Amino acid sequence: MSFFAYLFQDRKANRGNIKGQLVLFCFRLVQLINCSMVAKVVLFPYLVWYRVTIEWFLGIELPRKLTAGKGLIIYHGQALVVNQGVVLGDNVVLRNSVTIGHKKLADGSFSGCPRIGNNVDIGANVCIVGDVVVGDNVIIGAGSVVTKSIPDNCTVVGNPARILEKKEDVTHLI
């Protein structure tokens, strides 16, 4: 993927969402800078600007070490917190007040971070914590608390999250 294609890979998915496009462009640029020690030194002012502007002022924590697939969508990004160890698949939708990260275990250590599949739609005020896997084509309803893995093709809601609907995988029929 070319330099410009990498920077603009989320633009089409965020059509009409100028804030989402701007935040994700800045995030992708920070990821590119993170790949090179020389770039980190030369572009250190940009890294500081990103941290202050995107994380502190806008309240959108997308760390530079975060692994995120193409087509990431951010709607109303305030209070969005994603741990740097999280893995996001392609075409993931994140809404306001979403928290995704590890949890503190009884012995004081921390669990692993969630791994989110492709085509996952995460509603507002959702909390996904711990070493869980969210499958592909999943919808997580607003206000849900996910502490256990979710299989593919499901709609989950509630606290704790439970499967509301499981769709049959029709890709093998095509």
C-alpha positions as a Python dict, from the first residue, in 0.01 Angstrom:
ca = {
    (1, 'M'): (0, 0, 0),
    (2, 'S'): (136, 339, -94),
    (3, 'F'): (202, 616, 156),
    (4, 'F'): (-102, 820, 53),
    (5, 'A'): (-330, 518, 26),
    (6, 'Y'): (-234, 424, 382),
    (7, 'L'): (-308, 772, 516),
    (8, 'F'): (-646, 793, 344),
    (9, 'Q'): (-762, 431, 388),
    (10, 'D'): (-1043, 533, 627),
    (11, 'R'): (-1167, 834, 428),
    (12, 'K'): (-1430, 654, 219),
    (13, 'A'): (-1575, 475, 523),
    (14, 'N'): (-1611, 813, 701),
    (15, 'R'): (-1772, 995, 408),
    (16, 'G'): (-1952, 1305, 535),
    (17, 'N'): (-1783, 1277, 876),
    (18, 'I'): (-1513, 1544, 863),
    (19, 'K'): (-1409, 1498, 1226),
    (20, 'G'): (-1372, 1122, 1182),
    (21, 'Q'): (-1168, 1171, 865),
    (22, 'L'): (-937, 1422, 1032),
    (23, 'V'): (-882, 1213, 1346),
    (24, 'L'): (-814, 896, 1147),
    (25, 'F'): (-578, 1075, 907),
    (26, 'C'): (-380, 1202, 1208),
    (27, 'F'): (-389, 854, 1365),
    (28, 'R'): (-258, 686, 1048),
    (29, 'L'): (19, 945, 1021),
    (30, 'V'): (121, 876, 1383),
    (31, 'Q'): (130, 504, 1303),
    (32, 'L'): (364, 567, 1010),
    (33, 'I'): (591, 784, 1223),
    (34, 'N'): (599, 511, 1488),
    (35, 'C'): (761, 271, 1238),
    (36, 'S'): (1092, 459, 1231),
    (37, 'M'): (1310, 586, 1514),
    (38, 'V'): (1445, 861, 1289),
    (39, 'A'): (1090, 972, 1206),
    (40, 'K'): (1001, 972, 1578),
    (41, 'V'): (1294, 1203, 1653),
    (42, 'V'): (1242, 1436, 1355),
    (43, 'L'): (863, 1451, 1389),
    (44, 'F'): (850, 1457, 1769),
    (45, 'P'): (659, 1790, 1768),
    (46, 'Y'): (383, 1624, 1564),
    (47, 'L'): (364, 1335, 1813),
    (48, 'V'): (321, 1587, 2095),
    (49, 'W'): (61, 1781, 1893),
    (50, 'Y'): (-131, 1456, 1828),
    (51, 'R'): (-131, 1364, 2196),
    (52, 'V'): (-245, 1708, 2311),
    (53, 'T'): (-500, 1779, 2037),
    (54, 'I'): (-655, 1440, 1965),
    (55, 'E'): (-624, 1273, 2305),
    (56, 'W'): (-652, 1563, 2551),
    (57, 'F'): (-873, 1816, 2372),
    (58, 'L'): (-1094, 1582, 2168),
    (59, 'G'): (-1088, 1297, 2421),
    (60, 'I'): (-1012, 1028, 2162),
    (61, 'E'): (-742, 787, 2276),
    (62, 'L'): (-612, 600, 1974),
    (63, 'P'): (-252, 518, 2069),
    (64, 'R'): (14, 511, 1800),
    (65, 'K'): (87, 142, 1872),
    (66, 'L'): (-276, 36, 1821),
    (67, 'T'): (-335, -221, 1546),
    (68, 'A'): (-636, -116, 1339),
    (69, 'G'): (-755, -251, 1005),
    (70, 'K'): (-871, -43, 712),
    (71, 'G'): (-1209, 127, 701),
    (72, 'L'): (-1216, 224, 1070),
    (73, 'I'): (-1513, 450, 1145),
    (74, 'I'): (-1546, 691, 1436),
    (75, 'Y'): (-1883, 851, 1509),
    (76, 'H'): (-1899, 1121, 1779),
    (77, 'G'): (-1555, 1034, 1914),
    (78, 'Q'): (-1569, 1199, 2256),
    (79, 'A'): (-1464, 977, 2551),
    (80, 'L'): (-1331, 706, 2319),
    (81, 'V'): (-1057, 499, 2484),
    (82, 'V'): (-880, 211, 2307),
    (83, 'N'): (-580, 41, 2472),
    (84, 'Q'): (-265, 12, 2260),
    (85, 'G'): (-273, -369, 2285),
    (86, 'V'): (-616, -398, 2121),
    (87, 'V'): (-641, -540, 1770),
    (88, 'L'): (-921, -398, 1553),
    (89, 'G'): (-1019, -571, 1229),
    (90, 'D'): (-1138, -410, 906),
    (91, 'N'): (-1452, -194, 894),
    (92, 'V'): (-1497, -152, 1269),
    (93, 'V'): (-1738, 119, 1387),
    (94, 'L'): (-1659, 299, 1715),
    (95, 'R'): (-1904, 540, 1874),
    (96, 'N'): (-1882, 785, 2164),
    (97, 'S'): (-1784, 672, 2514),
    (98, 'V'): (-1651, 332, 2404),
    (99, 'T'): (-1380, 176, 2621),
    (100, 'I'): (-1177, -120, 2494),
    (101, 'G'): (-887, -253, 2700),
    (102, 'H'): (-740, -497, 2947),
    (103, 'K'): (-864, -558, 3300),
    (104, 'K'): (-684, -591, 3630),
    (105, 'L'): (-689, -947, 3763),
    (106, 'A'): (-720, -1053, 4127),
    (107, 'D'): (-343, -1112, 4157),
    (108, 'G'): (-270, -754, 4047),
    (109, 'S'): (-158, -845, 3695),
    (110, 'F'): (-340, -740, 3379),
    (111, 'S'): (-523, -959, 3130),
    (112, 'G'): (-462, -947, 2758),
    (113, 'C'): (-648, -698, 2540),
    (114, 'P'): (-954, -766, 2324),
    (115, 'R'): (-927, -869, 1961),
    (116, 'I'): (-1210, -733, 1750),
    (117, 'G'): (-1301, -902, 1421),
    (118, 'N'): (-1403, -754, 1086),
    (119, 'N'): (-1731, -567, 1026),
    (120, 'V'): (-1803, -509, 1395),
    (121, 'D'): (-2043, -231, 1493),
    (122, 'I'): (-1985, -112, 1850),
    (123, 'G'): (-2263, 103, 2000),
    (124, 'A'): (-2228, 405, 2227),
    (125, 'N'): (-2112, 355, 2587),
    (126, 'V'): (-1989, 0, 2527),
    (127, 'C'): (-1716, -143, 2748),
    (128, 'I'): (-1510, -437, 2618),
    (129, 'V'): (-1251, -556, 2868),
    (130, 'G'): (-1020, -851, 2913),
    (131, 'D'): (-870, -1112, 2690),
    (132, 'V'): (-1178, -1160, 2472),
    (133, 'V'): (-1234, -1221, 2103),
    (134, 'V'): (-1521, -1052, 1923),
    (135, 'G'): (-1599, -1241, 1602),
    (136, 'D'): (-1673, -1107, 1256),
    (137, 'N'): (-2004, -942, 1164),
    (138, 'V'): (-2103, -864, 1522),
    (139, 'I'): (-2328, -584, 1646),
    (140, 'I'): (-2277, -477, 2007),
    (141, 'G'): (-2572, -278, 2140),
    (142, 'A'): (-2533, 53, 2322),
    (143, 'G'): (-2438, 30, 2687),
    (144, 'S'): (-2324, -333, 2669),
    (145, 'V'): (-2041, -466, 2886),
    (146, 'V'): (-1846, -740, 2710),
    (147, 'T'): (-1630, -961, 2934),
    (148, 'K'): (-1658, -1290, 2740),
    (149, 'S'): (-1581, -1378, 2380),
    (150, 'I'): (-1853, -1335, 2118),
    (151, 'P'): (-1889, -1570, 1819),
    (152, 'D'): (-1929, -1455, 1458),
    (153, 'N'): (-2258, -1319, 1320),
    (154, 'C'): (-2421, -1217, 1649),
    (155, 'T'): (-2604, -925, 1799),
    (156, 'V'): (-2528, -881, 2169),
    (157, 'V'): (-2680, -649, 2430),
    (158, 'G'): (-2680, -591, 2803),
    (159, 'N'): (-2464, -593, 3111),
    (160, 'P'): (-2315, -848, 3098),
    (161, 'A'): (-2350, -882, 2722),
    (162, 'R'): (-2562, -1174, 2605),
    (163, 'I'): (-2648, -1296, 2257),
    (164, 'L'): (-2977, -1148, 2140),
    (165, 'E'): (-2963, -1285, 1789),
    (166, 'K'): (-2734, -1522, 1600),
    (167, 'K'): (-2747, -1501, 1223),
    (168, 'E'): (-2673, -1801, 1008),
    (169, 'D'): (-2350, -1770, 812),
    (170, 'V'): (-2471, -1756, 452),
    (171, 'T'): (-2131, -1708, 288),
    (172, 'H'): (-2095, -2085, 236),
    (173, 'L'): (-2424, -2090, 41),
    (174, 'I'): (-2303, -1842, -220),
}
